[in-house]
Amino acid sequence: MGAAAPLRVLVADDEPHIRAVIARIVETLGAEVVAQAGDGRQAVDLFLTHRPDVVILDVNMPVLTGDRALAWMVEAEPRVVAVMMTAQDTADAVRGCFELGARDYILKSNTAEEIYRLLSEAWPEYERDVRDRVLS
Amino acid sequence: MSREIPRSEEPAGASASGPGAAAARYDLEELHTLSQRDRACDETVKTRVTQDDIRKLASRRRAKDAQ
């Protein structure tokens, strides 16, 4: 049996340099970035086109906010692994995203090294979730 | 044919020194005080969380989902 296929990831953030950092981290973890979006609407469109395994979503994005984009994505694929990555650090914002179906929530106030550590620790669980979804 | 736009001879803001200016000023100060108070209330309602708080919340939710 061959090695498992890398996770396919969509990164959505309206700040290009943050998208670039996240994409770099995700690729370092062995995943494939299949698309990048600069706003929530584009994120939903690219999600429906590429059907990625994992989405990493900013919340404060133009056109459509990340939490609303998440709601659309969960509607289309209830078991999507969605990781919110945002500066929004209020309890309400965090709870709201978990209620909508987010798998994880990472604060942008963390350093890039810390974000890498958080994602690398969680990545095996994301892989397991995606594998379980495919098998079920 | 060009039409002249009537312009007041009174400089902009001149009425601020006329009758009623003190009351208008008082209202603005009161509004400012109220908005500061509202902002302070908003800040207390919006509880800030840390990454560790989020980790614990996520763990609790996953444990609950697994049951």
N, CA and C atoms of all chains as a GROMACS GRO file, in nm:
protein
  609
    1MET      N    1   0.084  -0.119   0.000
    1MET     CA    2   0.000   0.000   0.000
    1MET      C    3   0.087   0.124   0.000
    2GLY      N    4   0.058   0.222  -0.082
    2GLY     CA    5   0.141   0.342  -0.093
    2GLY      C    6   0.114   0.439   0.018
    3ALA      N    7   0.196   0.547   0.022
    3ALA     CA    8   0.178   0.650   0.125
    3ALA      C    9   0.046   0.722   0.102
    4ALA      N   10  -0.012   0.772   0.212
    4ALA     CA   11  -0.138   0.844   0.202
    4ALA      C   12  -0.117   0.971   0.120
    5ALA      N   13  -0.220   1.007   0.044
    5ALA     CA   14  -0.211   1.129  -0.038
    5ALA      C   15  -0.205   1.250   0.056
    6PRO      N   16  -0.129   1.353   0.017
    6PRO     CA   17  -0.122   1.471   0.105
    6PRO      C   18  -0.258   1.539   0.114
    7LEU      N   19  -0.281   1.603   0.228
    7LEU     CA   20  -0.406   1.677   0.245
    7LEU      C   21  -0.407   1.794   0.146
    8ARG      N   22  -0.525   1.820   0.090
    8ARG     CA   23  -0.542   1.931  -0.004
    8ARG      C   24  -0.604   2.048   0.073
    9VAL      N   25  -0.538   2.162   0.064
    9VAL     CA   26  -0.574   2.274   0.153
    9VAL      C   27  -0.610   2.400   0.074
   10LEU      N   28  -0.713   2.469   0.122
   10LEU     CA   29  -0.749   2.603   0.072
   10LEU      C   30  -0.713   2.703   0.181
   11VAL      N   31  -0.640   2.808   0.143
   11VAL     CA   32  -0.603   2.913   0.238
   11VAL      C   33  -0.676   3.042   0.198
   12ALA      N   34  -0.750   3.100   0.291
   12ALA     CA   35  -0.823   3.224   0.261
   12ALA      C   36  -0.788   3.333   0.361
   13ASP      N   37  -0.733   3.441   0.311
   13ASP     CA   38  -0.700   3.557   0.395
   13ASP      C   39  -0.686   3.676   0.300
   14ASP      N   40  -0.736   3.792   0.343
   14ASP     CA   41  -0.728   3.907   0.253
   14ASP      C   42  -0.590   3.972   0.253
   15GLU      N   43  -0.502   3.926   0.339
   15GLU     CA   44  -0.366   3.981   0.340
   15GLU      C   45  -0.272   3.881   0.272
   16PRO      N   46  -0.220   3.920   0.152
   16PRO     CA   47  -0.138   3.827   0.074
   16PRO      C   48  -0.018   3.771   0.149
   17HIS      N   49   0.046   3.854   0.232
   17HIS     CA   50   0.166   3.805   0.300
   17HIS      C   51   0.131   3.699   0.405
   18ILE      N   52   0.012   3.714   0.466
   18ILE     CA   53  -0.030   3.611   0.563
   18ILE      C   54  -0.063   3.482   0.490
   19ARG      N   55  -0.132   3.495   0.375
   19ARG     CA   56  -0.161   3.375   0.293
   19ARG      C   57  -0.032   3.302   0.259
   20ALA      N   58   0.068   3.382   0.222
   20ALA     CA   59   0.196   3.322   0.182
   20ALA      C   60   0.261   3.247   0.298
   21VAL      N   61   0.256   3.307   0.418
   21VAL     CA   62   0.317   3.241   0.536
   21VAL      C   63   0.243   3.112   0.567
   22ILE      N   64   0.109   3.119   0.566
   22ILE     CA   65   0.029   3.001   0.599
   22ILE      C   66   0.052   2.891   0.494
   23ALA      N   67   0.053   2.931   0.368
   23ALA     CA   68   0.075   2.833   0.261
   23ALA      C   69   0.210   2.765   0.279
   24ARG      N   70   0.310   2.843   0.315
   24ARG     CA   71   0.446   2.788   0.336
   24ARG      C   72   0.444   2.687   0.451
   25ILE      N   73   0.377   2.723   0.561
   25ILE     CA   74   0.370   2.633   0.678
   25ILE      C   75   0.302   2.503   0.638
   26VAL      N   76   0.189   2.517   0.568
   26VAL     CA   77   0.109   2.400   0.529
   26VAL      C   78   0.190   2.308   0.437
   27GLU      N   79   0.264   2.368   0.346
   27GLU     CA   80   0.346   2.287   0.255
   27GLU      C   81   0.459   2.218   0.331
   28THR      N   82   0.512   2.286   0.431
   28THR     CA   83   0.617   2.225   0.514
   28THR      C   84   0.563   2.101   0.584
   29LEU      N   85   0.433   2.103   0.615
   29LEU     CA   86   0.371   1.989   0.683
   29LEU      C   87   0.339   1.875   0.585
   30GLY      N   88   0.372   1.896   0.459
   30GLY     CA   89   0.353   1.790   0.359
   30GLY      C   90   0.221   1.798   0.286
   31ALA      N   91   0.145   1.905   0.307
   31ALA     CA   92   0.016   1.918   0.240
   31ALA      C   93   0.031   1.993   0.108
   32GLU      N   94  -0.076   1.990   0.030
   32GLU     CA   95  -0.076   2.059  -0.098
   32GLU      C   96  -0.177   2.176  -0.092
   33VAL      N   97  -0.129   2.297  -0.119
   33VAL     CA   98  -0.221   2.412  -0.122
   33VAL      C   99  -0.283   2.415  -0.262
   34VAL      N  100  -0.412   2.381  -0.268
   34VAL     CA  101  -0.478   2.372  -0.400
   34VAL      C  102  -0.535   2.506  -0.444
   35ALA      N  103  -0.560   2.598  -0.350
   35ALA     CA  104  -0.613   2.728  -0.389
   35ALA      C  105  -0.593   2.829  -0.277
   36GLN      N  106  -0.589   2.956  -0.315
   36GLN     CA  107  -0.580   3.065  -0.218
   36GLN      C  108  -0.685   3.170  -0.253
   37ALA      N  109  -0.752   3.222  -0.152
   37ALA     CA  110  -0.857   3.320  -0.175
   37ALA      C  111  -0.829   3.447  -0.096
   38GLY      N  112  -0.871   3.560  -0.152
   38GLY     CA  113  -0.849   3.689  -0.087
   38GLY      C  114  -0.974   3.748  -0.022
   39ASP      N  115  -1.087   3.680  -0.041
   39ASP     CA  116  -1.210   3.722   0.028
   39ASP      C  117  -1.299   3.600   0.049
   40GLY      N  118  -1.404   3.619   0.129
   40GLY     CA  119  -1.488   3.506   0.167
   40GLY      C  120  -1.565   3.446   0.052
   41ARG      N  121  -1.613   3.532  -0.037
   41ARG     CA  122  -1.690   3.483  -0.152
   41ARG      C  123  -1.602   3.397  -0.243
   42GLN      N  124  -1.481   3.446  -0.268
   42GLN     CA  125  -1.386   3.372  -0.350
   42GLN      C  126  -1.351   3.239  -0.282
   43ALA      N  127  -1.342   3.243  -0.150
   43ALA     CA  128  -1.310   3.120  -0.074
   43ALA      C  129  -1.420   3.015  -0.096
   44VAL      N  130  -1.546   3.057  -0.092
   44VAL     CA  131  -1.656   2.962  -0.111
   44VAL      C  132  -1.653   2.908  -0.254
   45ASP      N  133  -1.633   2.997  -0.351
   45ASP     CA  134  -1.627   2.954  -0.491
   45ASP      C  135  -1.515   2.852  -0.513
   46LEU      N  136  -1.397   2.883  -0.457
   46LEU     CA  137  -1.283   2.792  -0.475
   46LEU      C  138  -1.304   2.661  -0.398
   47PHE      N  139  -1.372   2.671  -0.285
   47PHE     CA  140  -1.403   2.550  -0.209
   47PHE      C  141  -1.492   2.456  -0.292
   48LEU      N  142  -1.594   2.514  -0.354
   48LEU     CA  143  -1.686   2.431  -0.433
   48LEU      C  144  -1.617   2.374  -0.557
   49THR      N  145  -1.520   2.447  -0.609
   49THR     CA  146  -1.447   2.401  -0.728
   49THR      C  147  -1.346   2.291  -0.693
   50HIS      N  148  -1.269   2.314  -0.587
   50HIS     CA  149  -1.156   2.223  -0.556
   50HIS      C  150  -1.190   2.117  -0.451
   51ARG      N  151  -1.293   2.138  -0.373
   51ARG     CA  152  -1.329   2.045  -0.265
   51ARG      C  153  -1.207   2.004  -0.183
   52PRO      N  154  -1.140   2.101  -0.120
   52PRO     CA  155  -1.021   2.067  -0.040
   52PRO      C  156  -1.056   1.987   0.085
   53ASP      N  157  -0.955   1.920   0.141
   53ASP     CA  158  -0.976   1.845   0.265
   53ASP      C  159  -0.980   1.940   0.386
   54VAL      N  160  -0.897   2.043   0.379
   54VAL     CA  161  -0.882   2.136   0.491
   54VAL      C  162  -0.895   2.280   0.439
   55VAL      N  163  -0.965   2.364   0.514
   55VAL     CA  164  -0.967   2.508   0.480
   55VAL      C  165  -0.911   2.586   0.599
   56ILE      N  166  -0.827   2.682   0.568
   56ILE     CA  167  -0.775   2.771   0.672
   56ILE      C  168  -0.830   2.909   0.640
   57LEU      N  169  -0.917   2.958   0.729
   57LEU     CA  170  -0.996   3.077   0.698
   57LEU      C  171  -0.972   3.192   0.794
   58ASP      N  172  -0.946   3.307   0.739
   58ASP     CA  173  -0.947   3.431   0.818
   58ASP      C  174  -1.094   3.465   0.845
   59VAL      N  175  -1.122   3.541   0.951
   59VAL     CA  176  -1.261   3.580   0.978
   59VAL      C  177  -1.292   3.717   0.915
   60ASN      N  178  -1.206   3.813   0.940
   60ASN     CA  179  -1.232   3.949   0.887
   60ASN      C  180  -1.185   3.959   0.742
   61MET      N  181  -1.275   3.922   0.652
   61MET     CA  182  -1.242   3.931   0.509
   61MET      C  183  -1.350   4.012   0.439
   62PRO      N  184  -1.313   4.081   0.329
   62PRO     CA  185  -1.413   4.159   0.257
   62PRO      C  186  -1.512   4.069   0.182
   63VAL      N  187  -1.618   4.131   0.134
   63VAL     CA  188  -1.726   4.068   0.055
   63VAL      C  189  -1.809   3.972   0.140
   64LEU      N  190  -1.742   3.872   0.197
   64LEU     CA  191  -1.811   3.775   0.283
   64LEU      C  192  -1.714   3.740   0.396
   65THR      N  193  -1.760   3.751   0.519
   65THR     CA  194  -1.668   3.723   0.630
   65THR      C  195  -1.637   3.572   0.637
   66GLY      N  196  -1.528   3.541   0.703
   66GLY     CA  197  -1.484   3.402   0.710
   66GLY      C  198  -1.585   3.311   0.779
   67ASP      N  199  -1.653   3.363   0.882
   67ASP     CA  200  -1.750   3.277   0.952
   67ASP      C  201  -1.871   3.248   0.862
   68ARG      N  202  -1.909   3.347   0.781
   68ARG     CA  203  -2.020   3.321   0.688
   68ARG      C  204  -1.977   3.226   0.577
   69ALA      N  205  -1.853   3.243   0.533
   69ALA     CA  206  -1.799   3.151   0.432
   69ALA      C  207  -1.796   3.009   0.490
   70LEU      N  208  -1.757   2.999   0.616
   70LEU     CA  209  -1.754   2.868   0.682
   70LEU      C  210  -1.893   2.803   0.681
   71ALA      N  211  -1.995   2.883   0.710
   71ALA     CA  212  -2.132   2.829   0.712
   71ALA      C  213  -2.169   2.770   0.574
   72TRP      N  214  -2.132   2.841   0.468
   72TRP     CA  215  -2.159   2.790   0.332
   72TRP      C  216  -2.085   2.659   0.308
   73MET      N  217  -1.959   2.656   0.351
   73MET     CA  218  -1.876   2.537   0.326
   73MET      C  219  -1.930   2.416   0.402
   74VAL      N  220  -1.968   2.439   0.527
   74VAL     CA  221  -2.021   2.328   0.609
   74VAL      C  222  -2.153   2.278   0.550
   75GLU      N  223  -2.229   2.370   0.495
   75GLU     CA  224  -2.354   2.331   0.428
   75GLU      C  225  -2.324   2.237   0.310
   76ALA      N  226  -2.218   2.270   0.236
   76ALA     CA  227  -2.181   2.188   0.120
   76ALA      C  228  -2.110   2.060   0.161
   77GLU      N  229  -2.028   2.066   0.264
   77GLU     CA  230  -1.951   1.950   0.310
   77GLU      C  231  -1.943   1.954   0.462
   78PRO      N  232  -2.041   1.891   0.530
   78PRO     CA  233  -2.048   1.902   0.677
   78PRO      C  234  -1.923   1.856   0.750
   79ARG      N  235  -1.842   1.770   0.688
   79ARG     CA  236  -1.727   1.718   0.761
   79ARG      C  237  -1.596   1.782   0.718
   80VAL      N  238  -1.606   1.899   0.660
   80VAL     CA  239  -1.483   1.970   0.620
   80VAL      C  240  -1.402   2.005   0.746
   81VAL      N  241  -1.271   1.993   0.734
   81VAL     CA  242  -1.183   2.033   0.845
   81VAL      C  243  -1.153   2.182   0.826
   82ALA      N  244  -1.218   2.265   0.908
   82ALA     CA  245  -1.203   2.410   0.893
   82ALA      C  246  -1.125   2.467   1.011
   83VAL      N  247  -1.020   2.538   0.980
   83VAL     CA  248  -0.937   2.600   1.084
   83VAL      C  249  -0.949   2.752   1.067
   84MET      N  250  -1.003   2.818   1.168
   84MET     CA  251  -1.014   2.963   1.164
   84MET      C  252  -0.881   3.021   1.211
   85MET      N  253  -0.830   3.118   1.137
   85MET     CA  254  -0.706   3.183   1.178
   85MET      C  255  -0.728   3.333   1.174
   86THR      N  256  -0.738   3.393   1.290
   86THR     CA  257  -0.787   3.531   1.296
   86THR      C  258  -0.732   3.608   1.414
   87ALA      N  259  -0.747   3.739   1.408
   87ALA     CA  260  -0.710   3.825   1.521
   87ALA      C  261  -0.825   3.839   1.620
   88GLN      N  262  -0.943   3.791   1.582
   88GLN     CA  263  -1.062   3.800   1.669
   88GLN      C  264  -1.041   3.712   1.792
   89ASP      N  265  -1.023   3.774   1.907
   89ASP     CA  266  -0.993   3.694   2.026
   89ASP      C  267  -1.102   3.705   2.132
   90THR      N  268  -1.226   3.728   2.090
   90THR     CA  269  -1.334   3.733   2.189
   90THR      C  270  -1.398   3.595   2.202
   91ALA      N  271  -1.446   3.566   2.322
   91ALA     CA  272  -1.507   3.436   2.349
   91ALA      C  273  -1.625   3.412   2.254
   92ASP      N  274  -1.702   3.517   2.228
   92ASP     CA  275  -1.818   3.503   2.139
   92ASP      C  276  -1.777   3.461   1.997
   93ALA      N  277  -1.672   3.525   1.947
   93ALA     CA  278  -1.626   3.493   1.812
   93ALA      C  279  -1.580   3.348   1.805
   94VAL      N  280  -1.505   3.304   1.907
   94VAL     CA  281  -1.454   3.167   1.909
   94VAL      C  282  -1.570   3.067   1.915
   95ARG      N  283  -1.660   3.090   2.012
   95ARG     CA  284  -1.775   2.999   2.026
   95ARG      C  285  -1.859   2.995   1.900
   96GLY      N  286  -1.880   3.114   1.840
   96GLY     CA  287  -1.960   3.123   1.718
   96GLY      C  288  -1.903   3.037   1.607
   97CYS      N  289  -1.773   3.041   1.589
   97CYS     CA  290  -1.710   2.962   1.482
   97CYS      C  291  -1.717   2.813   1.513
   98PHE      N  292  -1.698   2.775   1.640
   98PHE     CA  293  -1.710   2.633   1.675
   98PHE      C  294  -1.853   2.585   1.652
   99GLU      N  295  -1.949   2.671   1.686
   99GLU     CA  296  -2.091   2.634   1.664
   99GLU      C  297  -2.118   2.610   1.516
  100LEU      N  298  -2.052   2.690   1.431
  100LEU     CA  299  -2.074   2.677   1.287
  100LEU      C  300  -2.005   2.553   1.229
  101GLY      N  301  -1.914   2.495   1.305
  101GLY     CA  302  -1.849   2.373   1.257
  101GLY      C  303  -1.699   2.381   1.241
  102ALA      N  304  -1.636   2.488   1.293
  102ALA     CA  305  -1.490   2.498   1.283
  102ALA      C  306  -1.425   2.386   1.363
  103ARG      N  307  -1.316   2.333   1.312
  103ARG     CA  308  -1.243   2.225   1.381
  103ARG      C  309  -1.143   2.284   1.479
  104ASP      N  310  -1.086   2.397   1.443
  104ASP     CA  311  -0.984   2.462   1.526
  104ASP      C  312  -0.991   2.613   1.509
  105TYR      N  313  -0.923   2.682   1.598
  105TYR     CA  314  -0.926   2.829   1.597
  105TYR      C  315  -0.789   2.876   1.643
  106ILE      N  316  -0.719   2.942   1.555
  106ILE     CA  317  -0.583   2.985   1.588
  106ILE      C  318  -0.575   3.138   1.582
  107LEU      N  319  -0.520   3.195   1.687
  107LEU     CA  320  -0.510   3.341   1.693
  107LEU      C  321  -0.388   3.390   1.615
  108LYS      N  322  -0.411   3.494   1.538
  108LYS     CA  323  -0.300   3.551   1.460
  108LYS      C  324  -0.198   3.622   1.549
  109SER      N  325  -0.237   3.644   1.675
  109SER     CA  326  -0.142   3.710   1.765
  109SER      C  327  -0.027   3.616   1.802
  110ASN      N  328  -0.042   3.487   1.768
  110ASN     CA  329   0.069   3.393   1.788
  110ASN      C  330   0.180   3.425   1.687
  111THR      N  331   0.303   3.389   1.722
  111THR     CA  332   0.413   3.407   1.627
  111THR      C  333   0.401   3.300   1.518
  112ALA      N  334   0.470   3.320   1.407
  112ALA     CA  335   0.467   3.222   1.297
  112ALA      C  336   0.516   3.086   1.348
  113GLU      N  337   0.616   3.088   1.436
  113GLU     CA  338   0.670   2.962   1.492
  113GLU      C  339   0.562   2.892   1.574
  114GLU      N  340   0.488   2.971   1.652
  114GLU     CA  341   0.383   2.913   1.735
  114GLU      C  342   0.271   2.857   1.647
  115ILE      N  343   0.236   2.930   1.541
  115ILE     CA  344   0.132   2.882   1.449
  115ILE      C  345   0.178   2.751   1.383
  116TYR      N  346   0.304   2.746   1.347
  116TYR     CA  347   0.359   2.623   1.290
  116TYR      C  348   0.346   2.507   1.390
  117ARG      N  349   0.382   2.536   1.516
  117ARG     CA  350   0.375   2.432   1.619
  117ARG      C  351   0.230   2.384   1.638
  118LEU      N  352   0.136   2.478   1.645
  118LEU     CA  353  -0.005   2.442   1.665
  118LEU      C  354  -0.056   2.357   1.549
  119LEU      N  355  -0.023   2.400   1.428
  119LEU     CA  356  -0.071   2.324   1.311
  119LEU      C  357  -0.003   2.187   1.301
  120SER      N  358   0.126   2.183   1.331
  120SER     CA  359   0.197   2.055   1.318
  120SER      C  360   0.147   1.954   1.423
  121GLU      N  361   0.109   2.004   1.541
  121GLU     CA  362   0.053   1.914   1.642
  121GLU      C  363  -0.085   1.863   1.602
  122ALA      N  364  -0.163   1.950   1.539
  122ALA     CA  365  -0.301   1.913   1.503
  122ALA      C  366  -0.308   1.836   1.371
  123TRP      N  367  -0.205   1.847   1.288
  123TRP     CA  368  -0.212   1.792   1.152
  123TRP      C  369  -0.245   1.642   1.148
  124PRO      N  370  -0.180   1.558   1.232
  124PRO     CA  371  -0.214   1.414   1.229
  124PRO      C  372  -0.363   1.389   1.257
  125GLU      N  373  -0.423   1.472   1.343
  125GLU     CA  374  -0.567   1.457   1.371
  125GLU      C  375  -0.650   1.496   1.249
  126TYR      N  376  -0.608   1.600   1.180
  126TYR     CA  377  -0.680   1.640   1.058
  126TYR      C  378  -0.672   1.527   0.954
  127GLU      N  379  -0.552   1.469   0.944
  127GLU     CA  380  -0.533   1.359   0.846
  127GLU      C  381  -0.624   1.242   0.881
  128ARG      N  382  -0.633   1.213   1.011
  128ARG     CA  383  -0.718   1.103   1.055
  128ARG      C  384  -0.866   1.135   1.026
  129ASP      N  385  -0.907   1.257   1.054
  129ASP     CA  386  -1.046   1.297   1.026
  129ASP      C  387  -1.080   1.281   0.879
  130VAL      N  388  -0.988   1.325   0.794
  130VAL     CA  389  -1.012   1.318   0.649
  130VAL      C  390  -1.016   1.173   0.604
  131ARG      N  391  -0.924   1.091   0.658
  131ARG     CA  392  -0.919   0.949   0.621
  131ARG      C  393  -1.051   0.882   0.664
  132ASP      N  394  -1.095   0.912   0.786
  132ASP     CA  395  -1.221   0.853   0.835
  132ASP      C  396  -1.338   0.894   0.748
  133ARG      N  397  -1.335   1.019   0.703
  133ARG     CA  398  -1.444   1.070   0.620
  133ARG      C  399  -1.448   0.995   0.487
  134VAL      N  400  -1.328   0.972   0.431
  134VAL     CA  401  -1.320   0.903   0.301
  134VAL      C  402  -1.368   0.759   0.316
  135LEU      N  403  -1.332   0.696   0.428
  135LEU     CA  404  -1.366   0.554   0.448
  135LEU      C  405  -1.513   0.534   0.485
  136SER      N  406  -1.575   0.637   0.544
  136SER     CA  407  -1.712   0.617   0.593
  136SER      C  408  -1.815   0.633   0.480
  137MET      N  409  -2.561   7.880  -1.975
  137MET     CA  410  -2.569   7.992  -1.882
  137MET      C  411  -2.526   7.945  -1.742
  138SER      N  412  -2.432   8.016  -1.686
  138SER     CA  413  -2.388   7.973  -1.553
  138SER      C  414  -2.474   8.036  -1.445
  139ARG      N  415  -2.492   7.961  -1.339
  139ARG     CA  416  -2.574   8.011  -1.230
  139ARG      C  417  -2.487   8.027  -1.107
  140GLU      N  418  -2.500   8.139  -1.042
  140GLU     CA  419  -2.418   8.163  -0.922
  140GLU      C  420  -2.473   8.085  -0.804
  141ILE      N  421  -2.386   8.022  -0.736
  141ILE     CA  422  -2.429   7.951  -0.615
  141ILE      C  423  -2.429   8.051  -0.501
  142PRO      N  424  -2.547   8.074  -0.438
  142PRO     CA  425  -2.548   8.172  -0.329
  142PRO      C  426  -2.460   8.127  -0.213
  143ARG      N  427  -2.382   8.219  -0.166
  143ARG     CA  428  -2.293   8.186  -0.053
  143ARG      C  429  -2.326   8.275   0.065
  144SER      N  430  -2.329   8.218   0.181
  144SER     CA  431  -2.357   8.298   0.300
  144SER      C  432  -2.236   8.384   0.333
  145GLU      N  433  -2.261   8.503   0.377
  145GLU     CA  434  -2.152   8.591   0.419
  145GLU      C  435  -2.096   8.547   0.553
  146GLU      N  436  -2.177   8.466   0.623
  146GLU     CA  437  -2.137   8.424   0.757
  146GLU      C  438  -2.033   8.312   0.747
  147PRO      N  439  -1.921   8.325   0.810
  147PRO     CA  440  -1.822   8.218   0.803
  147PRO      C  441  -1.873   8.088   0.864
  148ALA      N  442  -1.826   7.977   0.808
  148ALA     CA  443  -1.869   7.846   0.857
  148ALA      C  444  -1.839   7.835   1.006
  149GLY      N  445  -1.936   7.784   1.078
  149GLY     CA  446  -1.915   7.762   1.221
  149GLY      C  447  -1.939   7.885   1.305
  150ALA      N  448  -1.980   7.996   1.239
  150ALA     CA  449  -2.002   8.118   1.316
  150ALA      C  450  -2.113   8.102   1.417
  151SER      N  451  -2.214   8.017   1.382
  151SER     CA  452  -2.327   8.001   1.471
  151SER      C  453  -2.287   7.934   1.603
  152ALA      N  454  -2.171   7.867   1.604
  152ALA     CA  455  -2.126   7.798   1.726
  152ALA      C  456  -2.098   7.897   1.838
  153SER      N  457  -2.078   8.026   1.798
  153SER     CA  458  -2.051   8.123   1.904
  153SER      C  459  -2.176   8.205   1.938
  154GLY      N  460  -2.287   8.175   1.869
  154GLY     CA  461  -2.411   8.250   1.890
  154GLY      C  462  -2.492   8.193   2.005
  155PRO      N  463  -2.617   8.240   2.012
  155PRO     CA  464  -2.705   8.191   2.118
  155PRO      C  465  -2.728   8.040   2.104
  156GLY      N  466  -2.731   7.971   2.212
  156GLY     CA  467  -2.753   7.826   2.209
  156GLY      C  468  -2.625   7.745   2.194
  157ALA      N  469  -2.512   7.813   2.170
  157ALA     CA  470  -2.386   7.742   2.150
  157ALA      C  471  -2.347   7.665   2.276
  158ALA      N  472  -2.370   7.726   2.392
  158ALA     CA  473  -2.332   7.660   2.518
  158ALA      C  474  -2.410   7.530   2.536
  159ALA      N  475  -2.542   7.534   2.503
  159ALA     CA  476  -2.624   7.414   2.518
  159ALA      C  477  -2.577   7.306   2.420
  160ALA      N  478  -2.546   7.347   2.294
  160ALA     CA  479  -2.500   7.250   2.193
  160ALA      C  480  -2.370   7.187   2.239
  161ARG      N  481  -2.282   7.268   2.292
  161ARG     CA  482  -2.153   7.218   2.339
  161ARG      C  483  -2.173   7.118   2.454
  162TYR      N  484  -2.266   7.153   2.541
  162TYR     CA  485  -2.294   7.064   2.654
  162TYR      C  486  -2.343   6.929   2.604
  163ASP      N  487  -2.433   6.932   2.503
  163ASP     CA  488  -2.485   6.807   2.447
  163ASP      C  489  -2.373   6.720   2.391
  164LEU      N  490  -2.283   6.784   2.320
  164LEU     CA  491  -2.173   6.707   2.260
  164LEU      C  492  -2.087   6.644   2.369
  165GLU      N  493  -2.063   6.718   2.472
  165GLU     CA  494  -1.982   6.663   2.582
  165GLU      C  495  -2.052   6.546   2.649
  166GLU      N  496  -2.184   6.562   2.662
  166GLU     CA  497  -2.260   6.453   2.724
  166GLU      C  498  -2.258   6.328   2.635
  167LEU      N  499  -2.275   6.353   2.503
  167LEU     CA  500  -2.271   6.239   2.410
  167LEU      C  501  -2.136   6.168   2.416
  168HIS      N  502  -2.031   6.250   2.425
  168HIS     CA  503  -1.897   6.193   2.433
  168HIS      C  504  -1.883   6.105   2.558
  169THR      N  505  -1.934   6.158   2.671
  169THR     CA  506  -1.927   6.082   2.797
  169THR      C  507  -2.005   5.951   2.783
  170LEU      N  508  -2.125   5.962   2.722
  170LEU     CA  509  -2.207   5.840   2.706
  170LEU      C  510  -2.137   5.738   2.618
  171SER      N  511  -2.076   5.787   2.509
  171SER     CA  512  -2.011   5.692   2.418
  171SER      C  513  -1.890   5.625   2.485
  172GLN      N  514  -1.819   5.702   2.570
  172GLN     CA  515  -1.706   5.644   2.643
  172GLN      C  516  -1.755   5.535   2.738
  173ARG      N  517  -1.870   5.562   2.802
  173ARG     CA  518  -1.926   5.465   2.897
  173ARG      C  519  -1.970   5.338   2.824
  174ASP      N  520  -2.036   5.359   2.706
  174ASP     CA  521  -2.080   5.244   2.626
  174ASP      C  522  -1.961   5.159   2.583
  175ARG      N  523  -1.856   5.229   2.543
  175ARG     CA  524  -1.738   5.156   2.497
  175ARG      C  525  -1.679   5.072   2.611
  176ALA      N  526  -1.676   5.130   2.729
  176ALA     CA  527  -1.624   5.058   2.845
  176ALA      C  528  -1.709   4.934   2.872
  177CYS      N  529  -1.843   4.948   2.857
  177CYS     CA  530  -1.932   4.833   2.878
  177CYS      C  531  -1.905   4.726   2.773
  178ASP      N  532  -1.889   4.769   2.646
  178ASP     CA  533  -1.861   4.674   2.538
  178ASP      C  534  -1.737   4.592   2.568
  179GLU      N  535  -1.634   4.663   2.617
  179GLU     CA  536  -1.508   4.594   2.644
  179GLU      C  537  -1.525   4.488   2.752
  180THR      N  538  -1.612   4.515   2.852
  180THR     CA  539  -1.628   4.416   2.958
  180THR      C  540  -1.711   4.298   2.910
  181VAL      N  541  -1.807   4.324   2.818
  181VAL     CA  542  -1.891   4.215   2.767
  181VAL      C  543  -1.808   4.122   2.678
  182LYS      N  544  -1.719   4.182   2.599
  182LYS     CA  545  -1.639   4.101   2.507
  182LYS      C  546  -1.520   4.040   2.581
  183THR      N  547  -1.538   3.921   2.630
  183THR     CA  548  -1.433   3.855   2.705
  183THR      C  549  -1.323   3.809   2.609
  184ARG      N  550  -1.204   3.850   2.638
  184ARG     CA  551  -1.090   3.809   2.555
  184ARG      C  552  -1.044   3.668   2.594
  185VAL      N  553  -0.998   3.592   2.496
  185VAL     CA  554  -0.949   3.458   2.526
  185VAL      C  555  -0.806   3.441   2.476
  186THR      N  556  -0.739   3.343   2.532
  186THR     CA  557  -0.603   3.313   2.488
  186THR      C  558  -0.606   3.184   2.406
  187GLN      N  559  -0.494   3.153   2.341
  187GLN     CA  560  -0.488   3.030   2.262
  187GLN      C  561  -0.508   2.908   2.354
  188ASP      N  562  -0.462   2.919   2.477
  188ASP     CA  563  -0.480   2.807   2.570
  188ASP      C  564  -0.628   2.788   2.606
  189ASP      N  565  -0.701   2.900   2.623
  189ASP     CA  566  -0.846   2.891   2.649
  189ASP      C  567  -0.914   2.820   2.532
  190ILE      N  568  -0.872   2.857   2.410
  190ILE     CA  569  -0.933   2.799   2.289
  190ILE      C  570  -0.904   2.648   2.283
  191ARG      N  571  -0.779   2.614   2.316
  191ARG     CA  572  -0.742   2.471   2.315
  191ARG      C  573  -0.831   2.391   2.410
  192LYS      N  574  -0.852   2.445   2.529
  192LYS     CA  575  -0.936   2.375   2.628
  192LYS      C  576  -1.080   2.364   2.579
  193LEU      N  577  -1.131   2.474   2.523
  193LEU     CA  578  -1.269   2.472   2.471
  193LEU      C  579  -1.283   2.369   2.359
  194ALA      N  580  -1.186   2.366   2.268
  194ALA     CA  581  -1.190   2.271   2.157
  194ALA      C  582  -1.185   2.127   2.209
  195SER      N  583  -1.100   2.103   2.309
  195SER     CA  584  -1.090   1.968   2.366
  195SER      C  585  -1.222   1.926   2.429
  196ARG      N  586  -1.282   2.018   2.504
  196ARG     CA  587  -1.410   1.987   2.568
  196ARG      C  588  -1.516   1.954   2.464
  197ARG      N  589  -1.518   2.033   2.357
  197ARG     CA  590  -1.619   2.012   2.252
  197ARG      C  591  -1.599   1.876   2.185
  198ARG      N  592  -1.471   1.842   2.159
  198ARG     CA  593  -1.443   1.714   2.092
  198ARG      C  594  -1.482   1.597   2.182
  199ALA      N  595  -1.453   1.611   2.312
  199ALA     CA  596  -1.488   1.505   2.407
  199ALA      C  597  -1.639   1.487   2.412
  200LYS      N  598  -1.710   1.598   2.410
  200LYS     CA  599  -1.856   1.594   2.414
  200LYS      C  600  -1.910   1.528   2.286
  201ASP      N  601  -1.851   1.564   2.171
  201ASP     CA  602  -1.895   1.507   2.043
  201ASP      C  603  -1.870   1.356   2.038
  202ALA      N  604  -1.758   1.313   2.102
  202ALA     CA  605  -1.720   1.172   2.098
  202ALA      C  606  -1.815   1.085   2.182
  203GLN      N  607  -1.884   1.147   2.279
  203GLN     CA  608  -1.974   1.069   2.369
  203GLN      C  609  -2.097   1.020   2.294
   0.00000   0.00000   0.00000
